[in-house]
Amino acid sequence: EANGNKGDVFIGMSTSGKSKNILNAIRKSKEMGIVTVGLTGLNGHDMQEACEYCIMVPSESTPRIQEAHTIIGHAICAAVEQWSFSGQE
């Protein structure tokens, strides 16, 4: 809350999609005008409903979901880095 500003992006990760602290952070972010993205597993419907965008890994296995979240996180970072240095606004 102290570091977020309208127009920022909040990415919340919860294997189950039911983590109360993450769901509360998503709700607060939305109140502040922050875009919300969720990363969760197959049964993460609470997170899917709370977020503007949600990537649900099609698995119920915690290690597989977490591995996929790591790969997705790296892909997001690579895309942001590429955009940041492309000269686009």
N, C-alpha and C positions, 0 to 999 in steps of 0.2 A: 504494500500500500504506500509506503514511504517513497519508494523508487519508481512507481508506475505513473505514467502520464497518458492522457487521452491520445489515442493513435498508436500506442505501443502494442506489442503482441505478448501475451502470456501463454506459455506452453506448460500444461500440467500433465504429469505422467502418473498413472495409477494402473497397475496390472489388473486389479479387480474392477476399477472404475467406480469404486464405492468409498474411497478414502475421504473422510469428512473434511480433513484440513485442505485437501486439494479442491474438493467441491466448494468449500467456503471461499477459497482464493479465487476460483473461477467466478463465482457470484459477485464478489467484491470487484474483481477486474471489470466485469460487464457494467457494474454501476458506475465505474470510473471512465467508461468509454474505451476500454482496452479490448482489443480483439482477442478472443479466447480460442485456443487450440488444445485439444485433448489427445493423448496417446493412451490407449487402453487395450484390453484383451477382448475376446469374443463376447463376454458377458457384461461389458462395461456400459450398459444402457443408461445408467444414472449420469455418467459423464457425457455420453452422447447427447442426452437431452439438455444438459447444462451448457455445453459448448456451442460456439458458432460453427466450428469445424472440428471434426473428430476422426482420428485414424484408429480403427479397431483392428488389431492383429487377429486373424482368424485362428485362434488357438486358446485352449484352456490351460495350457502348461505354462506355469510362471517363468521358468527359465527361457522357454522359447519366446514368450512375449517380451521379456526384458532384453533378450538378444535382438529382437526386431526393433525395439525402441531405440537401442543403441545405434543400429544401422540407420534408422529414420532420422535420428538426431544428427548424425554425421552428414546425411544427405541435405538436411535443412541448412546446416552450417555451410556446406559447400555452395549451395545455391545463394545464400545470403552473401557470402564472400565474393562469388562471381558477379552478382549484381552490384555489390559495393564498389568494385573496381572496374566496372564496365563503362562508367561515365554517364549512365542513365540516371534520371531523377524520378 
